[in-house]
Amino acid sequence: MSSPQTTTAAAQGSHHWVLTLELPGRSAMTQYGTYTPPAGTTRYDAFQAIRQHLTADHPEMARANTMFFALEPNQL
């Protein structure tokens, strides 16, 4: 088994997120990544920023339902 490649936490972002959007009966997508929110950012603010980022790349998902959202510190 090979070792996973690593990058520094600073290069990755302070938080890891997963977001699943669904257009019922048509399509769904799950995306993930890292994010470093500005000081004073709430969880809601982070959710909105991430969702807007995704729907900018996938405008067809702008009216999709959020099926899952996780935002956790990016450390073990």
DSSP file (Angstrom, degrees, kcal/mol; ACC not computed):
  #  RESIDUE AA STRUCTURE BP1 BP2  ACC     N-H-->O    O-->H-N    N-H-->O    O-->H-N    TCO  KAPPA ALPHA  PHI   PSI    X-CA   Y-CA   Z-CA
    1    1 A M              0   0    0      0, 0.0     2,-0.2     0, 0.0     0, 0.0   0.000 360.0 360.0 360.0 133.4    0.0    0.0    0.0
    2    2 A S        -     0   0    0      1,-0.1     0, 0.0     0, 0.0     0, 0.0  -0.526 360.0-107.3 -87.2 156.1    1.4    3.4   -0.9
    3    3 A S        -     0   0    0     -2,-0.2     2,-0.1     1,-0.1    -1,-0.1  -0.574  36.0-109.6 -80.1 142.0    1.4    6.4    1.4
    4    4 A P        -     0   0    0      0, 0.0     2,-0.2     0, 0.0    -1,-0.1  -0.428  35.3-110.5 -68.0 146.5   -1.0    9.2    0.8
    5    5 A Q        -     0   0    0     -2,-0.1     2,-0.3     1,-0.0     0, 0.0  -0.552  38.1-157.0 -75.2 143.0    0.6   12.4   -0.5
    6    6 A T        -     0   0    0     -2,-0.2     2,-0.3    -3,-0.0     3,-0.0  -0.897  15.6-171.0-123.8 152.2    0.4   15.2    2.1
    7    7 A T        -     0   0    0     -2,-0.3     5,-0.1     1,-0.0     0, 0.0  -0.894  43.4 -82.5-128.5 163.3    0.6   19.0    1.9
    8    8 A T     >  -     0   0    0     -2,-0.3     4,-1.2     1,-0.1     3,-0.4  -0.293  34.1-120.8 -66.9 151.8    0.9   21.3    4.9
    9    9 A A  H  > S+     0   0    0      1,-0.2     4,-2.2     2,-0.2     3,-0.3   0.867 113.3  58.8 -60.3 -36.5   -2.3   22.2    6.7
   10   10 A A  H  4 S+     0   0    0      1,-0.2    -1,-0.2     2,-0.2     4,-0.1   0.873 105.8  48.7 -62.1 -36.0   -1.7   25.9    5.9
   11   11 A A  H  4 S+     0   0    0     -3,-0.4    -1,-0.2     1,-0.2    -2,-0.2   0.760 114.1  47.9 -72.9 -24.1   -1.8   25.1    2.2
   12   12 A Q  H  < S-     0   0    0     -4,-1.2    -2,-0.2    -3,-0.3    -1,-0.2   0.817 113.0-107.4 -87.1 -32.8   -5.0   23.1    2.6
   13   13 A G     <  -     0   0    0     -4,-2.2    23,-0.2    21,-0.1    -1,-0.2  -0.330  25.9 -91.1 114.0 157.1   -7.1   25.5    4.7
   14   14 A S  S    S+     0   0    0     -2,-0.1    60,-2.9    -4,-0.1     2,-0.3   0.689 104.9  41.4 -79.6 -19.1   -8.2   25.4    8.3
   15   15 A H  E     -AB  35  73A   0     20,-1.8    20,-2.3    58,-0.3     2,-0.4  -0.953  66.6-144.1-132.1 148.7  -11.4   23.5    7.7
   16   16 A H  E     -AB  34  72A   0     56,-2.8    56,-2.5    -2,-0.3     2,-0.3  -0.914  24.3-170.7-108.4 138.6  -12.6   20.6    5.6
   17   17 A W  E     -AB  33  71A   0     16,-2.8    16,-1.8    -2,-0.4     2,-0.3  -0.926  17.2-167.6-131.2 155.3  -16.1   20.6    4.1
   18   18 A V  E     -AB  32  70A   0     52,-1.9    52,-2.3    -2,-0.3     2,-0.4  -0.990  12.2-177.4-137.3 132.2  -18.4   18.2    2.3
   19   19 A L  E     -AB  31  69A   0     12,-2.6    12,-2.5    -2,-0.3     2,-0.5  -0.992   8.3-167.7-136.6 127.5  -21.6   19.5    0.6
   20   20 A T  E     -AB  30  68A   0     48,-2.7    47,-2.6    -2,-0.4    48,-1.4  -0.969   8.2-174.2-115.2 126.3  -24.2   17.4   -1.3
   21   21 A L  E     -AB  29  66A   0      8,-2.7     8,-2.6    -2,-0.5     2,-0.4  -0.912   3.6-168.4-117.2 146.4  -26.8   19.1   -3.4
   22   22 A E  E     -AB  28  65A   0     43,-2.4    43,-3.0    -2,-0.3     6,-0.3  -0.997  24.1-159.7-140.6 134.7  -29.8   17.4   -5.1
   23   23 A L  E >>  -A   27   0A   0      4,-3.5     3,-2.8    -2,-0.4     4,-1.9  -0.934  48.2-115.6-101.9 102.5  -32.3   18.4   -7.7
   24   24 A P  T 34 S+     0   0    0      0, 0.0     4,-0.1     0, 0.0    -2,-0.0  -0.064  91.0   0.6 -49.7 128.8  -34.9   15.7   -6.8
   25   25 A G  T 34 S+     0   0    0      1,-0.1     3,-0.1     2,-0.0    -3,-0.0   0.417 131.6  60.4  76.6  -2.0  -35.5   13.2   -9.6
   26   26 A R  T <4 S-     0   0    0     -3,-2.8     2,-0.3     1,-0.3    -1,-0.1   0.740 106.1 -30.3-121.6 -57.8  -32.9   14.9  -11.8
   27   27 A S  E  <  -A   23   0A   0     -4,-1.9    -4,-3.5     2,-0.0    -1,-0.3  -0.991  40.5-162.0-162.1 163.6  -29.4   15.0  -10.4
   28   28 A A  E     -A   22   0A   0     -2,-0.3     2,-0.3    -6,-0.3    -6,-0.2  -0.977   7.9-169.9-146.9 155.9  -27.2   15.2   -7.3
   29   29 A M  E     -A   21   0A   0     -8,-2.6    -8,-2.7    -2,-0.3     2,-0.4  -0.992   9.6-158.4-149.6 144.8  -23.6   16.1   -6.6
   30   30 A T  E     +A   20   0A   0     -2,-0.3     2,-0.3   -10,-0.2   -10,-0.2  -0.992  17.6 176.3-121.8 129.6  -21.2   15.9   -3.7
   31   31 A Q  E     -A   19   0A   0    -12,-2.5   -12,-2.6    -2,-0.4     2,-0.3  -0.880   4.2-173.6-126.8 159.9  -18.2   18.1   -3.6
   32   32 A Y  E     +A   18   0A   0     -2,-0.3     2,-0.3   -14,-0.2   -14,-0.2  -0.971  16.8 128.9-149.3 162.2  -15.5   18.5   -0.9
   33   33 A G  E     -A   17   0A   0    -16,-1.8   -16,-2.8    -2,-0.3     2,-0.3  -0.972  47.8 -77.7 177.5-165.8  -12.5   20.7   -0.2
   34   34 A T  E     -A   16   0A   0     -2,-0.3     2,-0.3   -18,-0.2   -18,-0.2  -0.867  34.9-175.1-122.4 159.6  -10.8   22.9    2.4
   35   35 A Y  E     -A   15   0A   0    -20,-2.3   -20,-1.8    -2,-0.3    39,-0.1  -0.989  19.6-154.4-155.1 136.8  -11.6   26.5    3.4
   36   36 A T        -     0   0    0     -2,-0.3    -2,-0.0   -23,-0.2   -23,-0.0  -0.929  26.2-150.9-114.5 104.4  -10.1   29.1    5.7
   37   37 A P        -     0   0    0      0, 0.0     3,-0.1     0, 0.0   -23,-0.0  -0.418  21.1-105.0 -75.3 149.2  -12.8   31.4    6.8
   38   38 A P    >   -     0   0    0      0, 0.0     3,-1.8     0, 0.0     0, 0.0  -0.299  54.1 -76.7 -63.5 156.6  -12.1   35.1    7.7
   39   39 A A  T 3  S+     0   0    0      1,-0.3     3,-0.1     0, 0.0     0, 0.0  -0.276 120.3  24.0 -54.9 137.6  -12.1   36.0   11.4
   40   40 A G  T 3  S+     0   0    0      1,-0.3    -1,-0.3    -3,-0.1     2,-0.2   0.445  85.0 147.8  85.5   1.0  -15.6   36.3   12.8
   41   41 A T    <   -     0   0    0     -3,-1.8    -1,-0.3     4,-0.1     2,-0.2  -0.486  37.2-143.9 -70.4 135.0  -17.2   34.0   10.1
   42   42 A T     >  -     0   0    0     -2,-0.2     4,-2.3    -3,-0.1     5,-0.2  -0.479  26.7-107.3 -89.4 168.1  -20.2   32.0   11.4
   43   43 A R  H  > S+     0   0    0      1,-0.2     4,-2.6     2,-0.2     5,-0.1   0.893 123.3  52.5 -60.8 -39.7  -20.9   28.5   10.3
   44   44 A Y  H  > S+     0   0    0      2,-0.2     4,-2.7     1,-0.2    -1,-0.2   0.917 107.4  51.1 -62.1 -44.4  -23.9   29.9    8.2
   45   45 A D  H  > S+     0   0    0      1,-0.2     4,-2.4     2,-0.2    -2,-0.2   0.921 111.3  48.2 -58.5 -44.2  -21.5   32.4    6.5
   46   46 A A  H  X S+     0   0    0     -4,-2.3     4,-2.7     2,-0.2     5,-0.2   0.921 110.6  51.2 -63.0 -44.5  -19.1   29.6    5.6
   47   47 A F  H  X S+     0   0    0     -4,-2.6     4,-2.8     1,-0.2     5,-0.2   0.931 111.5  47.3 -57.4 -47.8  -22.0   27.4    4.3
   48   48 A Q  H  X S+     0   0    0     -4,-2.7     4,-2.5     1,-0.2    -1,-0.2   0.905 112.6  49.0 -62.0 -43.0  -23.2   30.3    2.1
   49   49 A A  H  X S+     0   0    0     -4,-2.4     4,-2.0     2,-0.2    -1,-0.2   0.918 114.5  44.8 -64.1 -44.1  -19.7   31.0    0.8
   50   50 A I  H  X S+     0   0    0     -4,-2.7     4,-2.3     2,-0.2    -2,-0.2   0.928 114.1  48.7 -66.7 -45.4  -19.1   27.4   -0.1
   51   51 A R  H  X S+     0   0    0     -4,-2.8     4,-2.7    -5,-0.2     5,-0.2   0.916 111.7  49.4 -61.8 -42.8  -22.5   26.9   -1.7
   52   52 A Q  H  X S+     0   0    0     -4,-2.5     4,-1.5    -5,-0.2    -1,-0.2   0.882 109.4  52.7 -63.7 -37.7  -22.1   30.0   -3.8
   53   53 A H  H  X S+     0   0    0     -4,-2.0     4,-1.1    -5,-0.2    -2,-0.2   0.929 112.4  44.7 -61.9 -45.7  -18.7   28.9   -4.9
   54   54 A L  H  X S+     0   0    0     -4,-2.3     4,-1.6     1,-0.2     3,-0.4   0.921 113.2  48.7 -65.8 -45.0  -20.1   25.5   -6.0
   55   55 A T  H  < S+     0   0    0     -4,-2.7    -1,-0.2     1,-0.2     7,-0.2   0.721 103.0  62.2 -74.0 -18.5  -23.1   27.0   -7.8
   56   56 A A  H  < S+     0   0    0     -4,-1.5    -1,-0.2    -5,-0.2    -2,-0.2   0.883 112.2  38.1 -66.8 -37.2  -20.9   29.5   -9.6
   57   57 A D  H  < S+     0   0    0     -4,-1.1    -2,-0.2    -3,-0.4    -1,-0.2   0.732 130.6  31.9 -81.9 -24.4  -19.2   26.5  -11.2
   58   58 A H    ><  +     0   0    0     -4,-1.6     3,-2.6    -5,-0.1    -1,-0.2  -0.625  67.7 173.1-132.9  72.0  -22.5   24.5  -11.5
   59   59 A P  G >  S+     0   0    0      0, 0.0     3,-1.6     0, 0.0     4,-0.2   0.736  74.2  70.1 -58.8 -23.5  -25.3   27.1  -12.1
   60   60 A E  G 3  S+     0   0    0      1,-0.3     3,-0.4     2,-0.1    -5,-0.1   0.707  96.4  55.0 -65.3 -17.4  -27.8   24.3  -12.8
   61   61 A M  G X  S+     0   0    0     -3,-2.6     3,-1.8     1,-0.2    -1,-0.3   0.343  74.2 104.2 -96.3   5.8  -27.5   23.5   -9.0
   62   62 A A  T <  S+     0   0    0     -3,-1.6    -1,-0.2     1,-0.3    -2,-0.1   0.822  88.7  37.7 -58.5 -33.0  -28.4   27.0   -7.8
   63   63 A R  T 3  S+     0   0    0     -3,-0.4    -1,-0.3    -4,-0.2    -2,-0.1   0.229  93.0 126.0-102.6  13.2  -31.9   25.9   -6.8
   64   64 A A    <   -     0   0    0     -3,-1.8     2,-0.3     1,-0.1   -41,-0.2  -0.292  64.1-109.7 -71.7 155.2  -30.9   22.5   -5.5
   65   65 A N  E     -B   22   0A   0    -43,-3.0   -43,-2.4     1,-0.0     2,-0.7  -0.605  26.9-121.2 -79.6 143.6  -31.7   21.2   -2.1
   66   66 A T  E     +B   21   0A   0     -2,-0.3   -45,-0.2   -45,-0.2     3,-0.1  -0.802  34.4 173.0 -85.5 118.3  -28.9   20.8    0.4
   67   67 A M  E     +     0   0A   0    -47,-2.6     2,-0.3    -2,-0.7   -46,-0.2   0.740  66.0   6.7 -96.1 -29.1  -28.9   17.1    1.4
   68   68 A F  E     +B   20   0A   0    -48,-1.4   -48,-2.7     2,-0.0    -1,-0.3  -0.976  56.8 175.7-156.6 139.1  -25.7   17.2    3.5
   69   69 A F  E     +B   19   0A   0     -2,-0.3     2,-0.4   -50,-0.2   -50,-0.2  -0.958   5.5 174.5-145.5 128.9  -23.2   19.7    4.8
   70   70 A A  E     +B   18   0A   0    -52,-2.3   -52,-1.9    -2,-0.3     2,-0.4  -0.998   5.3 178.3-133.1 138.8  -20.3   19.1    7.1
   71   71 A L  E     +B   17   0A   0     -2,-0.4   -54,-0.2   -54,-0.2   -37,-0.0  -0.948  16.1 162.4-140.5 116.1  -17.6   21.6    8.1
   72   72 A E  E     -B   16   0A   0    -56,-2.5   -56,-2.8    -2,-0.4    -2,-0.0  -0.932  47.1 -87.0-134.1 153.1  -14.9   20.5   10.5
   73   73 A P  E     -B   15   0A   0      0, 0.0     2,-1.7     0, 0.0   -58,-0.3  -0.374  44.1-122.4 -56.6 140.1  -11.5   21.6   11.6
   74   74 A N  S    S+     0   0    0    -60,-2.9     2,-0.3   -39,-0.1   -59,-0.1  -0.459  77.4  89.8 -90.0  65.6   -8.9   20.2    9.2
   75   75 A Q              0   0    0     -2,-1.7   -59,-0.1   -59,-0.1   -61,-0.0  -0.988 360.0 360.0-153.1 155.5   -6.8   18.4   11.7
   76   76 A L              0   0    0     -2,-0.3    -1,-0.1     0, 0.0    -2,-0.0   0.370 360.0 360.0-107.2 360.0   -6.7   14.9   13.3
